[in-house]
């Protein structure tokens, strides 16, 4: 029997109380195959043959303790947004139960809860009331909400005339000023200008310092590792990883690469079936190595070293139109350096049997930390024939005088009057 409750929850394993408990939750959607009214009339009464069941969530169990920031990640259609809506009580699970406590503020869809014919001011009061604030409390916080949203005089304009960025600004401003115990965020940080995104991130960090609980869905993997202390990876509605954000991001990239390979093979098979001059590429990246010139492989790369990266590739059928590419990411998944043999202007001739391409990055000055090298075989149009994410890595030792991705020796000088 399905039940969704709000009430007392046990303490979590880390001695903090649970704020959300999801128990054996599954969610089914029915997809209709008849699109037009005529098709529906013809198919009426024929039962299930014109419907298909899709399980967006499949026996999900998880517990979230108060004060944590949890990221839900996965490819499109993996079930992360569905799980967030189930947690927020927006939709009911088909099976299982969800228990939660405290005041919840949810930013799940662009403009959700806004009435298009009401002004921004009227929608502030409406949404604040839905989120549990009295009219007096809303009046006390209205100026803060308006200031945070930054929409100015548009507050008295009907929201149907708002841009997507204005929608999110106002919705986020209302949500974060209702003092929620649990904040649910679904991709809204991807909307709005850079300055507003920074303001949102600063507010989330303030919430974290105040011990509030945040569950967010995002495709920005750098936000996952930067903001979250726990990440839950879903694939086809199933939780496949629950733990450290960095490890979750690595596992997610492995899943994405597996899907890319399968999709590329399927596309190649379709093209081959069409005949003509279509063909299947058989190129691959075999391995990559990275080390500092003059040092043993595995030793730390010191700032100022010449960094050598070697990528081994092959192609079964032979290819003239190709290039080798490398991209170096930090532990947050942010690209810090990238180049290709084409950019450098190197003509490597025909690729067929196994071959190693070497890149020498002179006077490399990466900041302290761990870096991952992604290697790719591409055609000259930039299409990826084979990728090896995190093919190898290297470490740059701790530097006590500064942090960041660039190594530079700091010095304090007297400023001119």
C-alpha angles and dihedrals in degrees: 000000000000118000134169115193143174115209148088117349130188125252116270127242092264092058093256120115120260115249096180132026121182113192122194093322121181127173125198127195125190116224116203116217095197108082106176129061089243092054091049092051092048092047094045110127095011092111126212101351091090094044132070127197119225121190107209091179126030120195097320117186123181143139126210122199124214117267097029130119110219125188121205110206137175141116122291109293094022093120101251097124090044090053091050091052091049090051090049093050092242092124131020121238118244089224134009132027142268124209122190140164138205134026114321127206115190130194098181106140135020108273093351109168094020118122107220095215094052123083123249090256092053091047091052090059092042095050094042089053091051089051092053106264122134119231090253092053091048091051090052092053099035096098091050091049092049093046093049093048092051093206094126117183092005087079088090094049122097108263092230085078093053123110118236089258092054091049091055094043092056096039093049092046092054094045097051093047095057092076095240122194088206124032118194116196125183114189094305090126087070090066126074133040125303095260092054092046089055090050090052092049091049089052091050090051089051089052089051091053089050090055098247122151121244129188114186137180115208142153090206101101093188088061089052094057094037100048109022129076090192134030130198116202118204127194121181091345095308127110104239098169135020119176144057112023094228092053091045091053091050091050091047091053090052090054092048091050091050091051091047091054093048092047092047091051091048092049091048090051091051091049091047091051090055089061122206117101094329114130140174118248117228100189124131144173108238102187146323133216131193130192141140116267109255094021133092118262109266095030116121116271109237120214107266095030121129104248115214120200121183123192122191117207141166141185123205098208099032126248134209097184102071147109137188121235135191131192125187118209131187122228090274090061092249116143110240100171139008140166143156136213087249092056090050090049096240118155106205099177124219121351119212120119121044112301137174123221118197128206119195114198105194122213093001111193108187119165121247117293144063122307131195126211118216115197128200141183109211139171119242091263089063097254113146114239095174135358134191109193115206090002090167141346143210136198131228113203125246115279113202097200100060147005131217141075096291125067114220128152108242123218131178114225128182112263118231116252 
